[in-house]
Amino acid sequence: AMYFQKQLLCGPLWIVWWNWMDAIIVASGVVDRWVSPMLAQDGSSGQSYMAYLRILRLARLARLLKLVKIFMRSDLAWADGAYFQSFIMAVISFNALLMGLEAEYPQQ
């Protein structure tokens, strides 16, 4: 948000559509979490639009696509380095050792 400042919601569509999607998801969450309980207390039957708001919850999964896009465009050359591979090997070895100890000495 700080990067785009003036073009957060206005600008080239291929850049700002993620921001519009986030804004819609947040607005639907606010309505679903805070506004709809107030309407339900008044006794009005708002079940039809509540179903649509619950469907919009699935749009939150689209945020995952945003992460996939970031990973696809990022430079992962640092993962080929010897330091990173040594670190990952140490993590895997520690995990294997810990799992072996947990299997050897089960909790009672």
Backbone atoms as SQL, in Angstrom:
CREATE TABLE atoms (id INTEGER PRIMARY KEY, chain TEXT, resi INTEGER, resn TEXT, atom TEXT, x REAL, y REAL, z REAL);
INSERT INTO atoms VALUES
  (1, 'A', 1, 'ALA', 'N', 0.827, -1.183, 0.000),
  (2, 'A', 1, 'ALA', 'CA', 0.000, 0.000, 0.000),
  (3, 'A', 1, 'ALA', 'C', 0.874, 1.251, 0.000),
  (4, 'A', 2, 'MET', 'N', 1.975, 1.193, 0.727),
  (5, 'A', 2, 'MET', 'CA', 2.840, 2.367, 0.772),
  (6, 'A', 2, 'MET', 'C', 3.535, 2.589, -0.571),
  (7, 'A', 3, 'TYR', 'N', 3.758, 1.531, -1.304),
  (8, 'A', 3, 'TYR', 'CA', 4.445, 1.645, -2.585),
  (9, 'A', 3, 'TYR', 'C', 3.569, 2.352, -3.615),
  (10, 'A', 4, 'PHE', 'N', 2.280, 1.999, -3.630),
  (11, 'A', 4, 'PHE', 'CA', 1.391, 2.546, -4.653),
  (12, 'A', 4, 'PHE', 'C', 0.768, 3.875, -4.244),
  (13, 'A', 5, 'GLN', 'N', 0.660, 4.200, -3.011),
  (14, 'A', 5, 'GLN', 'CA', 0.037, 5.365, -2.421),
  (15, 'A', 5, 'GLN', 'C', -1.041, 5.998, -3.293),
  (16, 'A', 6, 'LYS', 'N', -0.681, 6.727, -4.328),
  (17, 'A', 6, 'LYS', 'CA', -1.668, 7.443, -5.140),
  (18, 'A', 6, 'LYS', 'C', -2.430, 6.507, -6.069),
  (19, 'A', 7, 'GLN', 'N', -1.834, 5.387, -6.415),
  (20, 'A', 7, 'GLN', 'CA', -2.459, 4.469, -7.356),
  (21, 'A', 7, 'GLN', 'C', -2.906, 3.186, -6.675),
  (22, 'A', 8, 'LEU', 'N', -3.339, 3.292, -5.414),
  (23, 'A', 8, 'LEU', 'CA', -3.739, 2.104, -4.684),
  (24, 'A', 8, 'LEU', 'C', -4.951, 1.431, -5.325),
  (25, 'A', 9, 'LEU', 'N', -5.968, 2.211, -5.667),
  (26, 'A', 9, 'LEU', 'CA', -7.160, 1.659, -6.291),
  (27, 'A', 9, 'LEU', 'C', -7.408, 2.207, -7.684),
  (28, 'A', 10, 'CYS', 'N', -6.621, 3.181, -8.096),
  (29, 'A', 10, 'CYS', 'CA', -6.763, 3.752, -9.440),
  (30, 'A', 10, 'CYS', 'C', -5.424, 3.614, -10.156),
  (31, 'A', 11, 'GLY', 'N', -5.483, 3.066, -11.325),
  (32, 'A', 11, 'GLY', 'CA', -4.262, 2.873, -12.087),
  (33, 'A', 11, 'GLY', 'C', -4.455, 1.768, -13.101),
  (34, 'A', 12, 'PRO', 'N', -3.366, 1.238, -13.617),
  (35, 'A', 12, 'PRO', 'CA', -3.468, 0.142, -14.578),
  (36, 'A', 12, 'PRO', 'C', -4.152, -1.066, -13.934),
  (37, 'A', 13, 'LEU', 'N', -5.112, -1.623, -14.650),
  (38, 'A', 13, 'LEU', 'CA', -5.914, -2.713, -14.100),
  (39, 'A', 13, 'LEU', 'C', -5.073, -3.910, -13.706),
  (40, 'A', 14, 'TRP', 'N', -4.034, -4.214, -14.452),
  (41, 'A', 14, 'TRP', 'CA', -3.218, -5.388, -14.141),
  (42, 'A', 14, 'TRP', 'C', -2.449, -5.224, -12.841),
  (43, 'A', 15, 'ILE', 'N', -2.369, -4.000, -12.313),
  (44, 'A', 15, 'ILE', 'CA', -1.709, -3.758, -11.029),
  (45, 'A', 15, 'ILE', 'C', -2.719, -3.662, -9.892),
  (46, 'A', 16, 'VAL', 'N', -3.792, -2.921, -10.097),
  (47, 'A', 16, 'VAL', 'CA', -4.691, -2.598, -8.984),
  (48, 'A', 16, 'VAL', 'C', -5.803, -3.611, -8.750),
  (49, 'A', 17, 'TRP', 'N', -5.959, -4.617, -9.603),
  (50, 'A', 17, 'TRP', 'CA', -7.082, -5.529, -9.388),
  (51, 'A', 17, 'TRP', 'C', -6.895, -6.346, -8.123),
  (52, 'A', 18, 'TRP', 'N', -5.642, -6.623, -7.724),
  (53, 'A', 18, 'TRP', 'CA', -5.419, -7.317, -6.456),
  (54, 'A', 18, 'TRP', 'C', -5.884, -6.452, -5.292),
  (55, 'A', 19, 'ASN', 'N', -5.644, -5.148, -5.373),
  (56, 'A', 19, 'ASN', 'CA', -6.060, -4.238, -4.310),
  (57, 'A', 19, 'ASN', 'C', -7.580, -4.158, -4.227),
  (58, 'A', 20, 'TRP', 'N', -8.256, -4.120, -5.380),
  (59, 'A', 20, 'TRP', 'CA', -9.719, -4.117, -5.386),
  (60, 'A', 20, 'TRP', 'C', -10.257, -5.414, -4.792),
  (61, 'A', 21, 'MET', 'N', -9.649, -6.535, -5.137),
  (62, 'A', 21, 'MET', 'CA', -10.096, -7.815, -4.603),
  (63, 'A', 21, 'MET', 'C', -9.927, -7.845, -3.086),
  (64, 'A', 22, 'ASP', 'N', -8.789, -7.356, -2.586),
  (65, 'A', 22, 'ASP', 'CA', -8.574, -7.307, -1.140),
  (66, 'A', 22, 'ASP', 'C', -9.600, -6.403, -0.464),
  (67, 'A', 23, 'ALA', 'N', -9.899, -5.267, -1.075),
  (68, 'A', 23, 'ALA', 'CA', -10.877, -4.347, -0.490),
  (69, 'A', 23, 'ALA', 'C', -12.265, -4.980, -0.433),
  (70, 'A', 24, 'ILE', 'N', -12.651, -5.705, -1.461),
  (71, 'A', 24, 'ILE', 'CA', -13.958, -6.365, -1.478),
  (72, 'A', 24, 'ILE', 'C', -14.009, -7.469, -0.426),
  (73, 'A', 25, 'ILE', 'N', -12.932, -8.225, -0.296),
  (74, 'A', 25, 'ILE', 'CA', -12.888, -9.303, 0.697),
  (75, 'A', 25, 'ILE', 'C', -12.972, -8.733, 2.109),
  (76, 'A', 26, 'VAL', 'N', -12.246, -7.661, 2.375),
  (77, 'A', 26, 'VAL', 'CA', -12.287, -7.052, 3.703),
  (78, 'A', 26, 'VAL', 'C', -13.659, -6.463, 3.986),
  (79, 'A', 27, 'ALA', 'N', -14.257, -5.780, 2.997),
  (80, 'A', 27, 'ALA', 'CA', -15.591, -5.196, 3.198),
  (81, 'A', 27, 'ALA', 'C', -16.634, -6.278, 3.442),
  (82, 'A', 28, 'SER', 'N', -16.555, -7.377, 2.702),
  (83, 'A', 28, 'SER', 'CA', -17.519, -8.456, 2.926),
  (84, 'A', 28, 'SER', 'C', -17.316, -9.094, 4.296),
  (85, 'A', 29, 'GLY', 'N', -16.077, -9.183, 4.741),
  (86, 'A', 29, 'GLY', 'CA', -15.811, -9.706, 6.078),
  (87, 'A', 29, 'GLY', 'C', -16.361, -8.811, 7.166),
  (88, 'A', 30, 'VAL', 'N', -16.229, -7.495, 6.979),
  (89, 'A', 30, 'VAL', 'CA', -16.778, -6.541, 7.950),
  (90, 'A', 30, 'VAL', 'C', -18.293, -6.648, 7.998),
  (91, 'A', 31, 'VAL', 'N', -18.918, -6.704, 6.844),
  (92, 'A', 31, 'VAL', 'CA', -20.380, -6.825, 6.805),
  (93, 'A', 31, 'VAL', 'C', -20.813, -8.153, 7.416),
  (94, 'A', 32, 'ASP', 'N', -20.114, -9.216, 7.090),
  (95, 'A', 32, 'ASP', 'CA', -20.472, -10.538, 7.598),
  (96, 'A', 32, 'ASP', 'C', -20.289, -10.625, 9.107),
  (97, 'A', 33, 'ARG', 'N', -19.225, -10.029, 9.627),
  (98, 'A', 33, 'ARG', 'CA', -18.902, -10.175, 11.037),
  (99, 'A', 33, 'ARG', 'C', -19.657, -9.190, 11.928),
  (100, 'A', 34, 'TRP', 'N', -19.842, -7.922, 11.480),
  (101, 'A', 34, 'TRP', 'CA', -20.375, -6.912, 12.379),
  (102, 'A', 34, 'TRP', 'C', -21.751, -6.396, 11.986),
  (103, 'A', 35, 'VAL', 'N', -21.989, -6.184, 10.707),
  (104, 'A', 35, 'VAL', 'CA', -23.261, -5.589, 10.296),
  (105, 'A', 35, 'VAL', 'C', -24.383, -6.622, 10.319),
  (106, 'A', 36, 'SER', 'N', -24.119, -7.820, 9.837),
  (107, 'A', 36, 'SER', 'CA', -25.188, -8.822, 9.778),
  (108, 'A', 36, 'SER', 'C', -25.705, -9.239, 11.152),
  (109, 'A', 37, 'PRO', 'N', -24.878, -9.359, 12.213),
  (110, 'A', 37, 'PRO', 'CA', -25.466, -9.651, 13.527),
  (111, 'A', 37, 'PRO', 'C', -26.390, -8.541, 14.031),
  (112, 'A', 38, 'MET', 'N', -26.081, -7.285, 13.681),
  (113, 'A', 38, 'MET', 'CA', -26.973, -6.190, 14.078),
  (114, 'A', 38, 'MET', 'C', -28.311, -6.279, 13.361),
  (115, 'A', 39, 'LEU', 'N', -28.281, -6.664, 12.090),
  (116, 'A', 39, 'LEU', 'CA', -29.527, -6.810, 11.347),
  (117, 'A', 39, 'LEU', 'C', -30.327, -8.007, 11.842),
  (118, 'A', 40, 'ALA', 'N', -29.632, -9.060, 12.244),
  (119, 'A', 40, 'ALA', 'CA', -30.325, -10.247, 12.740),
  (120, 'A', 40, 'ALA', 'C', -30.996, -9.964, 14.081),
  (121, 'A', 41, 'GLN', 'N', -30.435, -9.078, 14.878),
  (122, 'A', 41, 'GLN', 'CA', -31.048, -8.722, 16.155),
  (123, 'A', 41, 'GLN', 'C', -32.331, -7.927, 15.961),
  (124, 'A', 42, 'ASP', 'N', -32.405, -7.182, 14.884),
  (125, 'A', 42, 'ASP', 'CA', -33.599, -6.389, 14.605),
  (126, 'A', 42, 'ASP', 'C', -34.752, -7.248, 14.134),
  (127, 'A', 43, 'GLY', 'N', -34.493, -8.498, 13.807),
  (128, 'A', 43, 'GLY', 'CA', -35.548, -9.403, 13.387),
  (129, 'A', 43, 'GLY', 'C', -35.826, -9.378, 11.894),
  (130, 'A', 44, 'SER', 'N', -35.031, -8.658, 11.138),
  (131, 'A', 44, 'SER', 'CA', -35.251, -8.640, 9.692),
  (132, 'A', 44, 'SER', 'C', -34.706, -9.922, 9.084),
  (133, 'A', 45, 'SER', 'N', -35.348, -10.365, 8.054),
  (134, 'A', 45, 'SER', 'CA', -34.920, -11.612, 7.409),
  (135, 'A', 45, 'SER', 'C', -33.945, -11.290, 6.293),
  (136, 'A', 46, 'GLY', 'N', -32.676, -11.370, 6.591),
  (137, 'A', 46, 'GLY', 'CA', -31.649, -11.073, 5.607),
  (138, 'A', 46, 'GLY', 'C', -30.893, -12.318, 5.207),
  (139, 'A', 47, 'GLN', 'N', -31.559, -13.442, 5.198),
  (140, 'A', 47, 'GLN', 'CA', -30.877, -14.696, 4.908),
  (141, 'A', 47, 'GLN', 'C', -30.419, -14.789, 3.459),
  (142, 'A', 48, 'SER', 'N', -31.102, -14.112, 2.549),
  (143, 'A', 48, 'SER', 'CA', -30.722, -14.225, 1.138),
  (144, 'A', 48, 'SER', 'C', -29.364, -13.577, 0.881),
  (145, 'A', 49, 'TYR', 'N', -29.161, -12.379, 1.427),
  (146, 'A', 49, 'TYR', 'CA', -27.869, -11.742, 1.194),
  (147, 'A', 49, 'TYR', 'C', -26.782, -12.361, 2.058),
  (148, 'A', 50, 'MET', 'N', -27.155, -12.998, 3.159),
  (149, 'A', 50, 'MET', 'CA', -26.165, -13.677, 3.999),
  (150, 'A', 50, 'MET', 'C', -25.512, -14.836, 3.250),
  (151, 'A', 51, 'ALA', 'N', -26.293, -15.522, 2.431),
  (152, 'A', 51, 'ALA', 'CA', -25.724, -16.620, 1.642),
  (153, 'A', 51, 'ALA', 'C', -24.691, -16.084, 0.655),
  (154, 'A', 52, 'TYR', 'N', -24.960, -14.917, 0.071),
  (155, 'A', 52, 'TYR', 'CA', -24.001, -14.321, -0.857),
  (156, 'A', 52, 'TYR', 'C', -22.721, -13.894, -0.131),
  (157, 'A', 53, 'LEU', 'N', -22.865, -13.389, 1.083),
  (158, 'A', 53, 'LEU', 'CA', -21.677, -13.008, 1.845),
  (159, 'A', 53, 'LEU', 'C', -20.834, -14.224, 2.206),
  (160, 'A', 54, 'ARG', 'N', -21.491, -15.330, 2.471),
  (161, 'A', 54, 'ARG', 'CA', -20.733, -16.542, 2.794),
  (162, 'A', 54, 'ARG', 'C', -20.018, -17.078, 1.561),
  (163, 'A', 55, 'ILE', 'N', -20.610, -16.871, 0.398),
  (164, 'A', 55, 'ILE', 'CA', -19.933, -17.281, -0.839),
  (165, 'A', 55, 'ILE', 'C', -18.694, -16.416, -1.064),
  (166, 'A', 56, 'LEU', 'N', -18.777, -15.155, -0.664),
  (167, 'A', 56, 'LEU', 'CA', -17.618, -14.269, -0.818),
  (168, 'A', 56, 'LEU', 'C', -16.454, -14.694, 0.069),
  (169, 'A', 57, 'ARG', 'N', -16.744, -15.497, 1.097),
  (170, 'A', 57, 'ARG', 'CA', -15.646, -16.021, 1.907),
  (171, 'A', 57, 'ARG', 'C', -14.700, -16.863, 1.059),
  (172, 'A', 58, 'LEU', 'N', -15.256, -17.496, 0.041),
  (173, 'A', 58, 'LEU', 'CA', -14.398, -18.290, -0.837),
  (174, 'A', 58, 'LEU', 'C', -13.408, -17.413, -1.591),
  (175, 'A', 59, 'ALA', 'N', -13.759, -16.152, -1.747),
  (176, 'A', 59, 'ALA', 'CA', -12.848, -15.238, -2.434),
  (177, 'A', 59, 'ALA', 'C', -11.567, -15.039, -1.631),
  (178, 'A', 60, 'ARG', 'N', -11.626, -15.314, -0.335),
  (179, 'A', 60, 'ARG', 'CA', -10.407, -15.211, 0.467),
  (180, 'A', 60, 'ARG', 'C', -9.359, -16.199, -0.004),
  (181, 'A', 61, 'LEU', 'N', -9.815, -17.296, -0.581),
  (182, 'A', 61, 'LEU', 'CA', -8.861, -18.252, -1.128),
  (183, 'A', 61, 'LEU', 'C', -8.096, -17.669, -2.308),
  (184, 'A', 62, 'ALA', 'N', -8.697, -16.683, -2.952),
  (185, 'A', 62, 'ALA', 'CA', -8.022, -16.056, -4.086),
  (186, 'A', 62, 'ALA', 'C', -6.774, -15.307, -3.643),
  (187, 'A', 63, 'ARG', 'N', -6.704, -14.968, -2.360),
  (188, 'A', 63, 'ARG', 'CA', -5.482, -14.340, -1.866),
  (189, 'A', 63, 'ARG', 'C', -4.291, -15.272, -2.024),
  (190, 'A', 64, 'LEU', 'N', -4.569, -16.549, -1.987),
  (191, 'A', 64, 'LEU', 'CA', -3.510, -17.528, -2.194),
  (192, 'A', 64, 'LEU', 'C', -2.894, -17.363, -3.580),
  (193, 'A', 65, 'LEU', 'N', -3.724, -17.009, -4.545),
  (194, 'A', 65, 'LEU', 'CA', -3.211, -16.764, -5.895),
  (195, 'A', 65, 'LEU', 'C', -2.227, -15.601, -5.910),
  (196, 'A', 66, 'LYS', 'N', -2.461, -14.633, -5.036),
  (197, 'A', 66, 'LYS', 'CA', -1.558, -13.498, -4.959),
  (198, 'A', 66, 'LYS', 'C', -0.171, -13.960, -4.512),
  (199, 'A', 67, 'LEU', 'N', -0.125, -14.862, -3.549),
  (200, 'A', 67, 'LEU', 'CA', 1.158, -15.397, -3.107),
  (201, 'A', 67, 'LEU', 'C', 1.835, -16.220, -4.192),
  (202, 'A', 68, 'VAL', 'N', 1.041, -16.990, -4.924),
  (203, 'A', 68, 'VAL', 'CA', 1.602, -17.786, -6.020),
  (204, 'A', 68, 'VAL', 'C', 2.208, -16.866, -7.064),
  (205, 'A', 69, 'LYS', 'N', 1.524, -15.768, -7.360),
  (206, 'A', 69, 'LYS', 'CA', 2.040, -14.809, -8.335),
  (207, 'A', 69, 'LYS', 'C', 3.365, -14.214, -7.872),
  (208, 'A', 70, 'ILE', 'N', 3.447, -13.896, -6.592),
  (209, 'A', 70, 'ILE', 'CA', 4.689, -13.318, -6.056),
  (210, 'A', 70, 'ILE', 'C', 5.832, -14.323, -6.164),
  (211, 'A', 71, 'PHE', 'N', 5.557, -15.587, -5.823),
  (212, 'A', 71, 'PHE', 'CA', 6.610, -16.597, -5.913),
  (213, 'A', 71, 'PHE', 'C', 7.014, -16.868, -7.358),
  (214, 'A', 72, 'MET', 'N', 6.079, -16.809, -8.270),
  (215, 'A', 72, 'MET', 'CA', 6.412, -17.068, -9.665),
  (216, 'A', 72, 'MET', 'C', 7.293, -15.965, -10.256),
  (217, 'A', 73, 'ARG', 'N', 7.110, -14.746, -9.771),
  (218, 'A', 73, 'ARG', 'CA', 7.884, -13.631, -10.309),
  (219, 'A', 73, 'ARG', 'C', 9.173, -13.361, -9.543),
  (220, 'A', 74, 'SER', 'N', 9.348, -14.003, -8.408),
  (221, 'A', 74, 'SER', 'CA', 10.514, -13.704, -7.582),
  (222, 'A', 74, 'SER', 'C', 11.748, -14.466, -8.069),
  (223, 'A', 75, 'ASP', 'N', 12.877, -13.963, -7.670),
  (224, 'A', 75, 'ASP', 'CA', 14.149, -14.584, -8.024),
  (225, 'A', 75, 'ASP', 'C', 14.556, -15.531, -6.900),
  (226, 'A', 76, 'LEU', 'N', 14.576, -16.804, -7.181),
  (227, 'A', 76, 'LEU', 'CA', 14.910, -17.811, -6.176),
  (228, 'A', 76, 'LEU', 'C', 16.320, -18.366, -6.355),
  (229, 'A', 77, 'ALA', 'N', 17.188, -17.577, -6.949),
  (230, 'A', 77, 'ALA', 'CA', 18.558, -18.028, -7.165),
  (231, 'A', 77, 'ALA', 'C', 19.293, -18.249, -5.851),
  (232, 'A', 78, 'TRP', 'N', 18.893, -17.553, -4.798),
  (233, 'A', 78, 'TRP', 'CA', 19.541, -17.714, -3.501),
  (234, 'A', 78, 'TRP', 'C', 19.338, -19.121, -2.933),
  (235, 'A', 79, 'ALA', 'N', 18.305, -19.835, -3.392),
  (236, 'A', 79, 'ALA', 'CA', 18.035, -21.178, -2.882),
  (237, 'A', 79, 'ALA', 'C', 19.010, -22.205, -3.448),
  (238, 'A', 80, 'ASP', 'N', 19.751, -21.842, -4.472),
  (239, 'A', 80, 'ASP', 'CA', 20.728, -22.763, -5.056),
  (240, 'A', 80, 'ASP', 'C', 22.086, -22.679, -4.365),
  (241, 'A', 81, 'GLY', 'N', 22.239, -21.732, -3.458),
  (242, 'A', 81, 'GLY', 'CA', 23.518, -21.545, -2.787),
  (243, 'A', 81, 'GLY', 'C', 23.813, -22.630, -1.767),
  (244, 'A', 82, 'ALA', 'N', 25.079, -22.804, -1.481),
  (245, 'A', 82, 'ALA', 'CA', 25.520, -23.846, -0.545),
  (246, 'A', 82, 'ALA', 'C', 25.074, -23.555, 0.878),
  (247, 'A', 83, 'TYR', 'N', 25.049, -22.272, 1.275),
  (248, 'A', 83, 'TYR', 'CA', 24.630, -21.928, 2.638),
  (249, 'A', 83, 'TYR', 'C', 23.171, -22.300, 2.878),
  (250, 'A', 84, 'PHE', 'N', 22.325, -21.986, 1.924),
  (251, 'A', 84, 'PHE', 'CA', 20.905, -22.298, 2.085),
  (252, 'A', 84, 'PHE', 'C', 20.689, -23.808, 2.120),
  (253, 'A', 85, 'GLN', 'N', 21.341, -24.530, 1.245),
  (254, 'A', 85, 'GLN', 'CA', 21.180, -25.978, 1.224),
  (255, 'A', 85, 'GLN', 'C', 21.715, -26.626, 2.500),
  (256, 'A', 86, 'SER', 'N', 22.797, -26.079, 3.051),
  (257, 'A', 86, 'SER', 'CA', 23.319, -26.589, 4.326),
  (258, 'A', 86, 'SER', 'C', 22.335, -26.313, 5.453),
  (259, 'A', 87, 'PHE', 'N', 21.735, -25.138, 5.447),
  (260, 'A', 87, 'PHE', 'CA', 20.753, -24.795, 6.470),
  (261, 'A', 87, 'PHE', 'C', 19.543, -25.721, 6.401),
  (262, 'A', 88, 'ILE', 'N', 19.026, -25.946, 5.202),
  (263, 'A', 88, 'ILE', 'CA', 17.861, -26.828, 5.038),
  (264, 'A', 88, 'ILE', 'C', 18.221, -28.250, 5.445),
  (265, 'A', 89, 'MET', 'N', 19.410, -28.706, 5.127),
  (266, 'A', 89, 'MET', 'CA', 19.834, -30.048, 5.532),
  (267, 'A', 89, 'MET', 'C', 19.917, -30.159, 7.051),
  (268, 'A', 90, 'ALA', 'N', 20.371, -29.093, 7.718),
  (269, 'A', 90, 'ALA', 'CA', 20.423, -29.096, 9.184),
  (270, 'A', 90, 'ALA', 'C', 19.014, -29.130, 9.772),
  (271, 'A', 91, 'VAL', 'N', 18.092, -28.393, 9.182),
  (272, 'A', 91, 'VAL', 'CA', 16.707, -28.393, 9.657),
  (273, 'A', 91, 'VAL', 'C', 16.087, -29.779, 9.488),
  (274, 'A', 92, 'ILE', 'N', 16.303, -30.401, 8.344),
  (275, 'A', 92, 'ILE', 'CA', 15.751, -31.740, 8.100),
  (276, 'A', 92, 'ILE', 'C', 16.368, -32.752, 9.059),
  (277, 'A', 93, 'SER', 'N', 17.676, -32.647, 9.289),
  (278, 'A', 93, 'SER', 'CA', 18.343, -33.572, 10.214),
  (279, 'A', 93, 'SER', 'C', 17.820, -33.404, 11.640),
  (280, 'A', 94, 'PHE', 'N', 17.659, -32.163, 12.082),
  (281, 'A', 94, 'PHE', 'CA', 17.126, -31.908, 13.411),
  (282, 'A', 94, 'PHE', 'C', 15.709, -32.449, 13.544),
  (283, 'A', 95, 'ASN', 'N', 14.899, -32.257, 12.515),
  (284, 'A', 95, 'ASN', 'CA', 13.531, -32.766, 12.527),
  (285, 'A', 95, 'ASN', 'C', 13.519, -34.290, 12.602),
  (286, 'A', 96, 'ALA', 'N', 14.371, -34.957, 11.833),
  (287, 'A', 96, 'ALA', 'CA', 14.445, -36.421, 11.864),
  (288, 'A', 96, 'ALA', 'C', 14.896, -36.904, 13.238),
  (289, 'A', 97, 'LEU', 'N', 15.873, -36.228, 13.835),
  (290, 'A', 97, 'LEU', 'CA', 16.340, -36.595, 15.167),
  (291, 'A', 97, 'LEU', 'C', 15.235, -36.412, 16.201),
  (292, 'A', 98, 'LEU', 'N', 14.528, -35.303, 16.132),
  (293, 'A', 98, 'LEU', 'CA', 13.440, -35.031, 17.067),
  (294, 'A', 98, 'LEU', 'C', 12.313, -36.041, 16.931),
  (295, 'A', 99, 'MET', 'N', 11.944, -36.375, 15.702),
  (296, 'A', 99, 'MET', 'CA', 10.887, -37.371, 15.494),
  (297, 'A', 99, 'MET', 'C', 11.333, -38.742, 15.986),
  (298, 'A', 100, 'GLY', 'N', 12.598, -39.092, 15.811),
  (299, 'A', 100, 'GLY', 'CA', 13.109, -40.365, 16.310),
  (300, 'A', 100, 'GLY', 'C', 13.057, -40.428, 17.824),
  (301, 'A', 101, 'LEU', 'N', 13.417, -39.315, 18.484),
  (302, 'A', 101, 'LEU', 'CA', 13.353, -39.284, 19.937),
  (303, 'A', 101, 'LEU', 'C', 11.910, -39.368, 20.443),
  (304, 'A', 102, 'GLU', 'N', 11.002, -38.727, 19.753),
  (305, 'A', 102, 'GLU', 'CA', 9.595, -38.789, 20.147),
  (306, 'A', 102, 'GLU', 'C', 9.042, -40.195, 19.976),
  (307, 'A', 103, 'ALA', 'N', 9.497, -40.904, 18.949),
  (308, 'A', 103, 'ALA', 'CA', 9.034, -42.275, 18.737),
  (309, 'A', 103, 'ALA', 'C', 9.654, -43.220, 19.760),
  (310, 'A', 104, 'GLU', 'N', 10.892, -42.950, 20.166),
  (311, 'A', 104, 'GLU', 'CA', 11.589, -43.815, 21.119),
  (312, 'A', 104, 'GLU', 'C', 11.071, -43.656, 22.532),
  (313, 'A', 105, 'TYR', 'N', 10.741, -42.420, 22.897),
  (314, 'A', 105, 'TYR', 'CA', 10.274, -42.133, 24.253),
  (315, 'A', 105, 'TYR', 'C', 8.877, -41.510, 24.195),
  (316, 'A', 106, 'PRO', 'N', 7.845, -42.306, 24.000),
  (317, 'A', 106, 'PRO', 'CA', 6.491, -41.734, 23.897),
  (318, 'A', 106, 'PRO', 'C', 6.034, -41.146, 25.230),
  (319, 'A', 107, 'GLN', 'N', 5.164, -40.176, 25.152),
  (320, 'A', 107, 'GLN', 'CA', 4.598, -39.557, 26.356),
  (321, 'A', 107, 'GLN', 'C', 3.608, -40.520, 26.996),
  (322, 'A', 108, 'GLN', 'N', 3.532, -40.476, 28.299),
  (323, 'A', 108, 'GLN', 'CA', 2.639, -41.418, 28.989),
  (324, 'A', 108, 'GLN', 'C', 1.441, -40.748, 29.550);
